[in-house]
Amino acid sequence: MFDIRRFKIVLVMALLVTAGACAADVPEGSAGATTTYTDDAGLQAEARRIHDSVLIVDTHVDISRRFVVEVDPCGPTDWQVDVPKMVDGGMDVAFFIVYVGQGERTPEGHAAAKATALERFTAIRRMAEELCPDAIEIAYSTDDVARINAAGKRVAVIGMENGYMVGRDLSLLRQYHDLGARYLTLSHNGHNEISDSANPRSGEPESEHGGLSPFGEEVVREMNRLGMMVDVSHISGAAVLDAVRVSQSPVIASHSAVQGVVPIPRNLGDDQLRAIAAGGGVVQVVGLGAFVRLPEPEKVAALDALRAEVGIVGYADWQRLTDEERSEYRRRAAEIDERWPGGSVSDLVDHIDYAVDLIGIDHVGISSDFDGGGGVVGWENAAETLNVTLELVRRGYSESEIEQLWGGNLMRVWRENERLATAAR
Ligand SMILES: [Zn+2]
């Protein structure tokens, strides 16, 4: 018996534990301790060689409100991703995310979301254009990725998370694309004008549109015209199938694990995985502890008790806490996490194995959701990225398969989106 409602609460709590509070409240100081896998020297050397020779792409890295504004990501930070950690971990390309949490679905709410989005674009561009242009550069095309990588710099790409930022204004997609956005996650937690969410907010029905709304279908077609990838992470199962059906270009799931291993709504079902693959797309399996392994009942009970004591039911309660209350909560949650650790690199690769078995190596990739709730034991920050390659080598993946998983497939899908957009013009 799997109690979905209970698990939703657990999931929220697990996110709070591991990251402070998902992308809605980007965590500070959650970088975690460095974990080193020990294994035989030959395996390590082979993993190192492959890791250094293939393009390593992470399709989902959230940014803090303090990103660039208060803290310089070009130097060492207590975040899971900064430029030095990318260099240390051989992470060549990171999609930095313009994210806005969902508020009221009114003209005022949508205008505020747009204003926040524009600030986030500015922050990412300032990192690359002002703070450390010699170390990192923004790619606006697949050709840019190759050129910047060949020059020995880190590559930043801009993704957007939550179609709420589009409101009901289709013209904003072109504006966001002009600013550099190369994918848009159609929803976040809660239904919006575009799509049903896999995780409705409290008080919302399970489904509002039955998948994508008619406006959502227009959004997908406009994204196709622009060459902006459609991201189906976070949206409902029915909406995934709608997006694949409507989209002329292959779609991505920028940060999703699979229900075949952990059956929660936020993970992708087999039908969704097959549909994405049939459309030529790619599923970027996410290294987020609570998505890749179900927590022990004892851990759930301990988190429930802590939550009841503090009075947290949802994000709104979390936002009401003072800074002191939050840090005390995090301290105690970290103790629970230490006692019952979350998912590991091995759990993450179990999801990759499952997806590869079901839909084939051409349609699977990897993402972290760092600084937005992501991280697993062994891959807790960008500096530890080699550990994922090590586990892939240990499981018998070949160099060419690892190249596909770490970015080859994603780059193929992005190129196809570019090609079809150009052809349509
Ligand atoms: Zn997300």
Residues whose N, C-alpha, C, O or C-beta is under 5 A from the ligand:
A	BS01	ZN	none
